[in-house]
Amino acid sequence: MIYPIIPYGDPVLRKVANDIEFGTIDLIKLTEDMFETMYAASGVGLAAPQIGKDIRLFVVDGRPMNEGEEEEDIDPSLIDFKKVFVNPTILDETGEEWGFEEGCLSIPGIRGEVFRPEYVKIHYWTEKGEEKEDVFEGLAARIIQHEYDHIEGILFTDYLNVVKKRLIKNKLTDITKGKVSVDYKMKFTR
């Protein structure tokens, strides 16, 4: 099932999401639906708040970012990088901060340079209830940090400098009013 994406301006995107109690929802089905939704929108990550669910869950698949790249340009952190994160907690973010232009399915048509540390150590469970603790680097770490922000009620636009925020203000207002053209389903409440 493909869910509609919740747009910028919806309060669910600003809430700190709730922990999931295993056994209360079908995580296998929900994560399958989230991957299907993410692929339909050509995304590489999707957090539960982006489909209107205020739970601590996100899915990632950074492999498409390597498609079409020359061998020397392939990011090794994205090889076999398809994962589910249930009730994650970032334990540490280390390394040099580096900038990369990020976008978001909930904020279509807007991109901006965000600086994030190059490594992230995270504790989480899989959709099958397996407990994990891993360290990710490069673009994989960035995708995780971006999606983790979603379950903390933070958006990538929060990291933009004041000038960039002023430049995108009208576009953000348009998104909240449903004045946006995308090739995937979105759910506007106004």
N, C-alpha and C positions, 0 to 999 in steps of 0.2 A: 504494500500500500504506500502510495506516495502522499506524504503530508504537505500541506501548504506551508511556506516559510513565513514566519512572523516578522513583520518589518520593524525597523527603527521607530521608536516612539511608543511601542507597546510596553506596558509596565512589566511584563514577565521577563523582558530582557535586562531589567535593572534590579531584579531580585536575586538574593543569594539563594541558590537552589537547595533543596532538601535532600538529605541522604535517602538512599533507596533501601528498604528492608527487603532482603532476599525472600522470594516466595510470594510477594504481594502483587507482582506484575510479571508478565511473560517477557523476560529480558531477551530471549532468543528472537522472538517475533518482533519485538520493538526495535532491536538493533538491526535486524534484517530490513525492516521498513525504513529505518534511518539511513542505512547505506543506500537503499533504493532512491530515497528522497534526495540524498546528497549527489548521487550520480546523475539523476534527472536534472539537477541544477548546475551540473559541472563544478561541484565543489570538491575540496580535499579534506574538509572537516565539517562536522555538524554537531552542535550541542543540543540537548533536549529542550532548553528554553526557546531555541529557534523554531521548534515545532509546537510551542505552547505548553510544554511540560516543565514544571519547576522542580526537576529532579537532577541529581548530580550524575550525569551520564553524557558522554560524547563519543563519537566515532571519528576515525581518521583513516584516510587512505591517500598518502602522498605520492604513490607510484605514478599517477598521471603527470606529475610535474617533471618526470624524467623522460616521458614519451617525446620522441622527435629530437632529443638532444644528441649531440655528438658524444662519442664515448668519453672524451676527456672532460665534458661538461656535466656528466651524470653525477648527481649528488648521492654518494653511497648511503647516506642516512635514510634515503627514501626507498631503497631496494627492500622489498618484502615488508613495507611499512603500511600494513592494514591492521588496525587494532581497535578494540573497544575498551573504554575506561569507565568503570563503575565506581562511584564514591571515591574519586581520586583525591590525593593530597600531594601538592608539590612540597617536597622535603628540602630542596635546595636548587638554586639557580646560580650557576657560576660561569666563569669565562668572560671574555671581552664582549661588551655589548656591540652589536652590529645592526646596521639599518637594512631594512628590506621593505619594499612597497607591499602593503597588505590591503586586502579587500575583504568583504563579508557578504554572504548571501542575504543577510537581513538589511544590509545597507548598499543596495545595488547602485552601480555607476560611480561609486566613490572609492578612491584608493588613497593611501597615504603612507609615508615612510614611518615605520615604527622601529625603535631600537630595543632589542631584547638580548639577554645573555645567551651565549652559544651553547650552554649545557643546561639540562634540567633533569633532576632526580625526582622521580614520582612513585608514590605508593598507590596501588589501585587493585581492583578486582576485575576479572573478565566477566563476560555475560554468563559464563558457566559457573561462576562463583570461585574461581581460582585466584588466590591472593598473589600479587606480584609487586616487585620493586625493581625499577629499571632506570638507567641513565640514557638519555637521548641527546643527540647533538645536531647542530646545523639546522636545516629546514625542518627536520622531524621535530626537534625541540621547539622551534618557532610555532609550528602547527599546534602542538600540544599546549603551549603557553597561550596561544590565541583562543583555543577552544576552552581551556581551563578558565580563562577570563570570563567567558560566557556564563559559566556556572557560578561565578562570583559576582555577576551583575555588572561586569566591566566590558566596554566595547573598545575596539581598536581606535576609534575616533577620540577617545579620552586621552590618548597618548600624543595626539597631534599638537603642534605648536599653535600659539594664539592666532597667528596670521592665517595658517591653513584652516583653522576652525572657523574664522570669519569668512573665508572664501567658500566654504562648503555649507554655511548656515542655511541658505535658501534651498539648496538641494536636499538637506536633511528635513526641512519643513515640508517640502514637496513629497518626500517619502512618507512622512506621517499622514499626509492627506491622500495618499494613494496615487499621487501623480508621478508614476514611474512605469517604465516599460521594461519588462523582463520576459524571458522565454521559459519561465517556470511559474508554478502556482504560488501566490502569496495570499495571506489572509489579513485583510484590513478590517479593523473594527469600527472605523469612523465612516 
